[in-house]
Amino acid sequence: MTAITVLGAEAPIRHVVSFKFKADATPEQVHAIESAFAALKTKIPQIQSLEWGTNVSEEKLDKGFTHMWVLGFADAKSLKVYLDHPDHQAFVTLLKPSLADAFVVDFQPRP
């Protein structure tokens, strides 16, 4: 089943990102990526909230993805500003050499 929903312009949005790193990514590279992503909260005012962590699930369904990020935005416009922001683009440049795969889901929270 495939469901695609268009984001409402005025509703809050959560931006969920998960990373799978290349086998040769060093702990130092991964730490630098963690620090740089977390620092975006101080550089891009449109980010209302930022939480992240590493996988601790015992279910073994992670498919090699180790890191999860959940960012909160006021609306679709704020998310777009974040995506196009030079500090976000610089982060992507830092990330790409160590990244094996990523997935991204944007959703509007429901009560």
Rosetta blueprint (number, residue, H / E / L):
1 M L
2 T L
3 A L
4 I L
5 T L
6 V L
7 L L
8 G L
9 A L
10 E L
11 A L
12 P L
13 I E
14 R E
15 H E
16 V E
17 V E
18 S E
19 F E
20 K E
21 F E
22 K L
23 A L
24 D L
25 A L
26 T L
27 P H
28 E H
29 Q H
30 V H
31 H H
32 A H
33 I H
34 E H
35 S H
36 A H
37 F H
38 A H
39 A H
40 L H
41 K H
42 T H
43 K H
44 I L
45 P L
46 Q L
47 I L
48 Q L
49 S E
50 L E
51 E E
52 W E
53 G E
54 T E
55 N L
56 V L
57 S L
58 E L
59 E L
60 K L
61 L L
62 D L
63 K L
64 G L
65 F L
66 T L
67 H E
68 M E
69 W E
70 V E
71 L E
72 G E
73 F E
74 A L
75 D L
76 A H
77 K H
78 S H
79 L H
80 K H
81 V H
82 Y H
83 L H
84 D H
85 H L
86 P H
87 D H
88 H H
89 Q H
90 A H
91 F H
92 V H
93 T H
94 L H
95 L H
96 K H
97 P H
98 S H
99 L E
100 A E
101 D E
102 A E
103 F E
104 V E
105 V E
106 D E
107 F E
108 Q L
109 P L
110 R L
111 P L
